[in-house]
Amino acid sequence: MATILPTPPKVGMVSLGCPKNLVDSERILGKLRSDGYGVSPDYAGADVVLVNTCGFLDSAKEESLEAIGEAIAENGRVIVTGCMGKEADMIRARFPQVLAITGAHQYEQVVSAVYEAAPPARSPYLDLVPGAAVEETWLADKLTPRHYSYLKISEGCNHRCSFCIIPQLRGDLVSRRPDAILREAEKLVQAGTRELLVISQDTSAYGVDIKHLPRAWHGNEVRAHMTDLSAALGTLSTPETPVWVRLHYVYPYPHVDQVIPLMAQGLITPYLDIPFQHASRDVLKRMRRPANEAKVLERIHKWRDICPDIAIRSTFVVGFPGETEADFQYLMDWLTEAQLDRVGAFRFEPVEGAAANALPDPVPEHIKEERYARLMELTARISADKLAAKVGRTLPVIIDEVDDEGGATGRSQADAPEIDGHVLLRDAGGLASGDIVQVTIEDADEHDLYGVPA
């Protein structure tokens, strides 16, 4: 008589917020898959739904609450995890049907809650692979395309910026071992990743908590330090299999200067994501961030002397409490001088638990909107000019998508996925996602480039 195998339970996942949350979602799903669970692409097919929440801004919290409500309405069996796990009482008061609530980065608690809500199917025919650590099993459940992957090197943050509650949500800095990071990166490259996006709450502080302790990797000692880790990651790229290494969330410490020569040498991608947040000394002081904007400008000029193709992305807050018109104009003048390649901005909004909420002189909403519009108009002009200067050049481009009409969408080394611009290609037949090709740039607009394979 034939043995009837049990049907594995399926888990649905709603992942909200930043790439760091996405990595958490990938690891949770990887562990569950290794334990025999399936993954459902919709509510109807899921035995239980996980909602990985974001709590950085009040608007993000509201989006998370809406997602929880939708999951309950569509499925009814919901587990909540992520940053809003700190507000379990509020979530339970609004959604008493929620099965369990865990905090950010609490993989084991999430998995235990899933076991209880939808016990795994047990069978000697299914349980052939012994359990493995989360870090070793999450690769099969990437939530990004195969050709790029987020590589989280640490959790938490030691800074206490007045507008931010990340340390309350995720705790102080906890760095991963460099050899563990490099093993994960190597596995990702072997599985088809062609772009590694290094993320954390503060990439520049990597290793501070473990005193930059070195670890052996392929016969060499690699310190737990941003510069050493970047150089080691760069060795994963070969002429036959090029790999881009892109640094995000880089705080402008002095030692950041040491990674610029690595970019000039081609070891890592010439791109820095640095959240400057503002330029006015007074505003930066109220934000509890270093006020060294003049020195930063000098350093940016030096970086470009060493690596002319370096692209610098940043984000800024407008309408922070006490921001005067003079403060804002100083920021605009600073941006004109800095000529950053990619800029994002958001209007200040109070976040429950943030020290900035108690600051005097809140900026009226209509002034926030007006300043936001002015900043975005300026940075769009700067972007258009910088992109126009690339017309006629031939640049390396990684392909994200191809269509059925001979076109393709890719990104240059100056463009991170989801947040920056694109390179739109014609006559791109034969290309595939993940290919890195040389492209001659024919045209440009405020955000995107247009070209043809060289």
matplotlib code that plots the C-alpha trace (Angstrom):
import matplotlib.pyplot as plt

x = [0.0, 1.4, 2.4, 0.5, 2.8, 1.4, 0.8, 3.3, 1.6, 2.2, 3.2, 2.3, 4.6, 4.0, 7.3, 7.2, 9.8, 13.5, 15.9, 17.0, 13.4, 13.5, 16.6, 14.8, 11.9, 14.2, 15.8, 12.6, 11.2, 14.5, 14.4, 10.7, 11.4, 14.2, 11.7, 9.3, 7.0, 5.8, 5.4, 2.1, 2.0, -1.5, -3.6, -6.0, -3.3, -1.6, -2.2, -0.7, 0.4, 3.4, 3.4, 6.9, 6.2, 8.0, 7.8, 10.3, 7.7, 4.1, 3.1, 5.0, 3.3, -0.1, 0.8, 1.8, -1.5, -3.4, -1.4, -2.2, -5.9, -5.9, -4.2, -6.8, -9.6, -8.3, -6.9, -7.6, -4.5, -1.8, 1.5, 3.1, 6.8, 9.3, 9.8, 6.2, 6.6, 7.6, 4.0, 2.3, -0.3, -1.5, -1.6, -3.6, -6.0, -6.7, -6.4, -7.2, -7.3, -3.5, -2.0, 1.4, 3.6, 7.4, 10.0, 12.6, 15.3, 13.6, 13.8, 13.5, 10.4, 8.7, 9.5, 8.1, 4.9, 4.5, 5.1, 2.3, -0.1, 0.5, 2.5, 5.0, 4.2, 6.3, 7.3, 10.5, 10.2, 10.2, 12.6, 15.7, 17.7, 18.7, 18.0, 20.5, 21.2, 19.1, 22.1, 22.8, 19.3, 17.8, 19.4, 16.8, 14.1, 15.4, 12.6, 14.7, 15.6, 18.3, 20.9, 21.1, 21.0, 21.0, 23.9, 23.2, 26.4, 25.1, 22.0, 21.1, 22.7, 24.8, 23.7, 20.9, 19.6, 16.7, 14.4, 15.0, 13.7, 15.8, 17.8, 14.6, 13.3, 16.5, 18.9, 22.5, 25.0, 25.6, 28.1, 28.2, 31.6, 33.4, 33.9, 30.2, 29.4, 31.9, 30.7, 27.1, 28.3, 30.3, 27.2, 25.1, 27.6, 27.7, 23.9, 23.8, 24.0, 25.9, 25.3, 25.8, 24.1, 25.8, 23.3, 23.0, 21.8, 25.4, 27.7, 30.7, 30.5, 30.7, 32.9, 33.1, 31.2, 33.5, 36.7, 37.3, 38.3, 39.8, 38.7, 40.3, 38.8, 40.4, 43.8, 43.7, 42.8, 39.9, 39.2, 35.6, 36.0, 34.2, 37.4, 38.7, 35.3, 34.8, 38.2, 37.5, 34.0, 35.7, 37.7, 34.5, 34.5, 36.4, 36.7, 34.6, 32.0, 31.9, 30.2, 29.3, 29.6, 27.5, 27.7, 24.6, 23.9, 27.5, 28.0, 30.7, 33.4, 36.9, 37.8, 35.3, 38.1, 39.9, 37.2, 37.5, 40.8, 39.1, 36.5, 39.2, 40.8, 37.6, 37.3, 34.0, 31.3, 32.0, 28.8, 28.2, 24.9, 25.4, 22.4, 23.6, 20.0, 20.9, 23.7, 22.8, 24.9, 22.0, 19.7, 22.3, 22.9, 19.2, 19.2, 22.2, 24.3, 27.8, 27.9, 30.9, 29.3, 32.2, 34.6, 32.3, 32.3, 36.0, 36.1, 33.5, 35.8, 38.8, 36.8, 36.0, 39.7, 40.6, 37.6, 35.9, 33.1, 32.0, 28.2, 27.0, 23.4, 21.9, 18.6, 17.6, 14.9, 13.0, 10.9, 12.7, 11.6, 13.3, 14.5, 14.5, 14.4, 18.1, 18.8, 16.9, 18.7, 22.0, 21.0, 20.1, 23.4, 25.3, 23.5, 24.4, 28.0, 28.0, 26.4, 25.2, 24.2, 21.0, 19.0, 15.9, 14.0, 11.2, 9.2, 9.7, 7.0, 6.9, 7.4, 6.2, 9.1, 11.5, 13.2, 12.6, 8.9, 9.7, 11.7, 10.2, 9.2, 7.6, 7.5, 4.0, 2.9, 2.5, 6.1, 7.4, 5.6, 7.0, 10.6, 10.3, 9.2, 12.1, 14.6, 13.3, 13.3, 16.9, 18.1, 16.2, 18.1, 21.4, 20.5, 19.6, 22.8, 24.9, 23.1, 23.4, 27.1, 27.1, 25.7, 28.2, 30.0, 30.1, 29.2, 28.8, 25.1, 23.5, 20.3, 17.2, 14.5, 14.2, 11.0, 9.7, 10.3, 14.1, 14.3, 15.7, 15.9, 19.1, 21.1, 24.5, 26.9, 25.4, 22.0, 20.9, 17.7, 14.4, 15.7, 17.7, 17.3, 17.4, 19.2, 16.6, 18.1, 17.1, 18.3, 19.0, 18.0, 19.8, 20.4, 19.2, 18.6, 21.9, 24.0, 26.6, 27.2, 28.8, 26.2, 26.7, 24.5, 22.5, 20.1, 19.2, 16.4, 16.2, 16.4, 17.2, 19.7, 18.9, 21.3, 22.3, 24.6, 28.1]
y = [0.0, 3.4, 5.8, 9.0, 11.9, 14.7, 18.0, 20.6, 23.7, 27.0, 30.4, 33.7, 36.7, 40.5, 42.3, 46.1, 48.7, 48.9, 46.3, 45.3, 44.1, 42.3, 40.3, 39.3, 38.1, 36.1, 34.4, 33.6, 32.0, 30.2, 28.6, 27.6, 26.1, 24.1, 22.7, 21.6, 24.5, 25.8, 29.5, 30.8, 33.7, 34.7, 34.8, 32.1, 29.4, 30.2, 28.3, 31.3, 34.8, 36.6, 40.4, 41.9, 45.5, 48.8, 51.4, 54.0, 56.8, 57.1, 56.8, 53.5, 52.3, 53.1, 51.2, 48.2, 48.3, 48.4, 45.4, 43.5, 44.4, 43.2, 39.9, 39.3, 40.1, 37.9, 35.0, 35.3, 33.6, 36.2, 36.5, 39.9, 40.5, 43.3, 46.8, 47.2, 44.2, 46.8, 48.0, 44.6, 46.0, 48.5, 45.9, 43.5, 46.2, 46.9, 43.3, 40.8, 38.0, 38.2, 34.8, 36.1, 39.2, 39.2, 42.0, 42.7, 40.2, 37.6, 34.7, 31.8, 33.3, 33.8, 30.2, 28.9, 30.9, 29.4, 25.9, 26.4, 28.0, 25.5, 22.5, 21.2, 18.0, 15.2, 12.2, 10.1, 10.6, 14.3, 14.9, 13.8, 17.0, 17.8, 21.2, 23.9, 27.4, 30.2, 31.9, 28.7, 28.1, 31.4, 31.6, 29.6, 32.1, 35.3, 37.9, 39.9, 38.9, 36.3, 38.7, 41.1, 40.4, 42.5, 41.5, 42.6, 43.0, 44.2, 45.0, 48.0, 51.4, 53.2, 56.7, 58.6, 60.9, 62.9, 62.1, 58.3, 55.4, 52.7, 52.0, 51.5, 49.1, 47.2, 47.9, 48.9, 47.8, 44.1, 43.2, 39.8, 38.0, 38.9, 35.3, 34.6, 37.6, 36.5, 32.9, 34.2, 36.5, 33.7, 31.4, 34.2, 34.7, 31.0, 31.0, 33.7, 37.0, 39.7, 42.6, 42.6, 45.5, 45.9, 47.2, 47.8, 50.7, 52.1, 50.4, 52.6, 51.5, 47.8, 45.9, 48.6, 46.4, 43.4, 45.5, 44.8, 41.3, 39.5, 36.2, 33.8, 33.5, 31.6, 31.7, 35.4, 37.4, 39.8, 42.4, 43.2, 46.7, 48.3, 48.8, 45.3, 43.7, 45.8, 44.8, 41.1, 41.3, 42.8, 39.7, 37.7, 39.5, 38.0, 39.0, 36.0, 36.6, 40.3, 41.2, 44.7, 45.5, 48.5, 50.3, 51.6, 53.5, 54.8, 57.3, 59.8, 58.8, 59.7, 56.1, 56.2, 58.0, 54.6, 52.9, 55.4, 54.0, 50.5, 52.1, 53.7, 50.2, 48.6, 46.4, 47.8, 49.8, 53.6, 54.4, 55.7, 56.0, 58.6, 59.9, 63.4, 64.5, 68.3, 70.8, 73.6, 73.4, 74.4, 71.8, 69.1, 69.9, 69.6, 66.3, 65.2, 64.6, 65.8, 69.4, 69.2, 70.2, 72.3, 69.4, 67.0, 69.2, 69.2, 65.4, 65.0, 67.0, 64.8, 61.6, 62.8, 63.6, 60.0, 58.3, 60.6, 58.2, 58.0, 58.5, 59.8, 59.4, 60.9, 61.7, 64.9, 66.0, 69.3, 71.0, 69.7, 71.6, 75.0, 74.9, 78.5, 79.9, 80.6, 77.0, 75.7, 78.2, 77.0, 73.4, 74.5, 76.3, 73.2, 70.9, 73.3, 73.0, 69.3, 68.3, 65.0, 62.4, 61.0, 62.7, 61.7, 63.9, 63.6, 66.0, 65.7, 64.0, 63.2, 59.6, 58.3, 57.9, 60.3, 63.0, 65.5, 65.6, 67.7, 70.4, 73.8, 75.8, 73.1, 74.1, 74.5, 71.9, 74.3, 75.5, 71.9, 71.3, 74.4, 73.6, 70.0, 71.1, 73.6, 71.0, 68.4, 70.9, 71.8, 68.2, 67.2, 70.0, 68.8, 65.2, 66.2, 68.0, 65.2, 62.5, 64.7, 64.7, 60.9, 61.0, 59.7, 57.6, 53.8, 52.5, 49.1, 48.3, 45.4, 44.1, 43.9, 43.1, 42.3, 42.5, 40.7, 43.7, 43.9, 46.3, 46.0, 47.9, 48.0, 50.2, 51.8, 51.7, 55.0, 53.4, 51.1, 49.0, 50.5, 53.9, 55.3, 55.6, 53.2, 52.7, 51.9, 50.0, 49.4, 46.6, 44.5, 41.1, 38.2, 39.8, 38.3, 39.5, 39.7, 40.3, 43.1, 44.7, 47.8, 50.3, 53.5, 56.3, 58.1, 60.3, 61.3, 63.0, 64.0, 60.5, 57.9, 57.2, 55.7, 53.7, 50.7, 47.8, 48.7]
z = [0.0, -1.0, 1.8, 1.8, 2.7, 4.9, 3.2, 4.6, 6.1, 4.2, 5.5, 4.0, 4.5, 4.4, 4.7, 5.3, 5.8, 5.0, 3.4, 6.9, 7.6, 4.3, 5.3, 8.6, 6.5, 4.3, 7.2, 8.9, 5.7, 5.2, 8.6, 8.1, 4.7, 6.2, 8.7, 6.0, 5.6, 2.2, 1.3, 0.0, -2.4, -1.3, 1.8, 0.7, 0.5, 3.8, 7.1, 8.9, 7.8, 9.2, 9.1, 9.5, 10.6, 10.4, 13.2, 12.2, 11.5, 12.5, 8.9, 8.7, 11.9, 10.3, 7.2, 9.4, 11.3, 8.0, 6.8, 10.0, 9.6, 6.0, 6.9, 9.6, 7.3, 4.4, 6.4, 10.1, 11.5, 11.9, 13.7, 14.0, 14.2, 13.5, 14.9, 16.2, 18.4, 21.1, 21.0, 21.6, 24.0, 21.4, 18.7, 20.8, 21.9, 18.2, 16.9, 19.7, 17.1, 16.5, 17.5, 18.6, 18.6, 18.6, 18.2, 15.6, 14.9, 17.1, 14.7, 17.2, 18.8, 15.4, 14.4, 17.7, 17.2, 13.7, 15.1, 17.6, 15.1, 12.2, 13.5, 10.9, 9.0, 10.3, 8.3, 8.0, 4.2, 4.6, 7.5, 5.7, 6.3, 9.9, 11.2, 10.5, 11.8, 10.5, 8.9, 6.8, 5.6, 4.5, 1.1, -0.6, 0.3, -1.0, -1.5, -3.9, -7.5, -7.8, -9.1, -6.1, -2.4, 0.8, 3.2, 6.7, 8.7, 12.1, 14.0, 16.2, 16.6, 19.3, 18.2, 19.9, 17.2, 18.6, 15.7, 15.7, 17.8, 16.1, 19.3, 21.2, 18.6, 17.7, 20.6, 20.5, 17.9, 17.6, 14.8, 13.1, 12.8, 9.5, 8.6, 8.9, 6.7, 4.1, 4.0, 3.5, 0.7, -0.9, -0.9, -2.4, -5.2, -5.9, -6.0, -8.7, -6.9, -8.9, -6.6, -2.8, -1.0, 2.4, 5.0, 8.7, 10.9, 10.9, 8.5, 9.5, 13.1, 12.1, 14.6, 17.3, 19.8, 19.2, 19.2, 15.5, 16.4, 13.3, 12.1, 9.6, 6.1, 3.3, 5.1, 5.8, 8.9, 8.3, 10.9, 11.9, 10.4, 7.5, 5.4, 5.9, 5.2, 2.1, 0.7, 1.4, -0.2, -3.2, -3.8, -4.5, -7.9, -10.8, -14.5, -15.4, -12.7, -11.7, -8.5, -7.4, -3.6, -2.7, 0.7, 2.4, 5.6, 5.9, 8.7, 7.7, 10.2, 9.3, 8.4, 5.5, 3.6, 3.5, 1.3, -1.5, -2.8, -2.9, -5.2, -7.4, -7.6, -8.7, -5.6, -4.5, -6.3, -6.4, -4.5, -0.9, 0.7, 3.6, 5.5, 6.1, 7.3, 7.2, 6.8, 9.3, 12.4, 14.6, 13.1, 13.3, 17.0, 17.7, 15.8, 18.0, 14.9, 14.3, 12.9, 10.5, 7.2, 6.0, 6.6, 4.8, 1.7, 1.7, 2.1, -0.8, -3.1, -2.1, -2.6, -6.2, -6.8, -5.8, -7.5, -10.1, -10.8, -7.1, -6.7, -3.4, -2.3, 0.8, 2.6, 4.3, 6.8, 6.1, 8.7, 11.8, 14.9, 15.1, 11.5, 10.3, 6.8, 7.2, 8.3, 5.2, 2.8, 4.3, 3.4, -0.1, -0.6, 0.8, -1.6, -4.5, -3.5, -2.7, -6.0, -4.7, -7.3, -5.6, -2.9, -1.0, 1.5, 3.9, 5.9, 9.7, 11.5, 15.2, 16.2, 19.5, 21.8, 19.9, 21.9, 19.1, 19.9, 23.0, 21.0, 20.8, 17.6, 15.4, 11.8, 10.3, 7.8, 4.9, 5.4, 5.5, 2.2, 0.6, 1.7, 0.6, -2.9, -3.2, -2.1, -4.5, -7.4, -6.7, -6.4, -9.6, -11.5, -10.1, -11.0, -14.5, -15.1, -13.7, -15.8, -18.9, -18.5, -18.9, -22.4, -24.8, -22.2, -22.0, -18.6, -16.9, -16.3, -14.4, -16.1, -13.9, -16.4, -20.1, -22.1, -25.2, -27.6, -27.4, -24.5, -21.0, -17.7, -15.8, -13.4, -13.5, -10.6, -9.5, -9.0, -6.1, -6.6, -5.5, -4.5, -7.5, -11.2, -14.1, -17.4, -20.1, -23.0, -26.6, -28.9, -25.9, -27.2, -25.8, -22.4, -19.1, -15.6, -13.7, -16.8, -16.4, -19.8, -21.2, -22.4, -24.5, -23.0, -25.6, -23.6, -20.0, -18.0, -14.4, -13.0, -15.7, -18.5, -21.9, -24.0, -26.1, -25.5, -26.7]

ax = plt.figure().add_subplot(projection="3d")
ax.plot(x, y, z, "-o")
ax.set_aspect("equal")
plt.show()
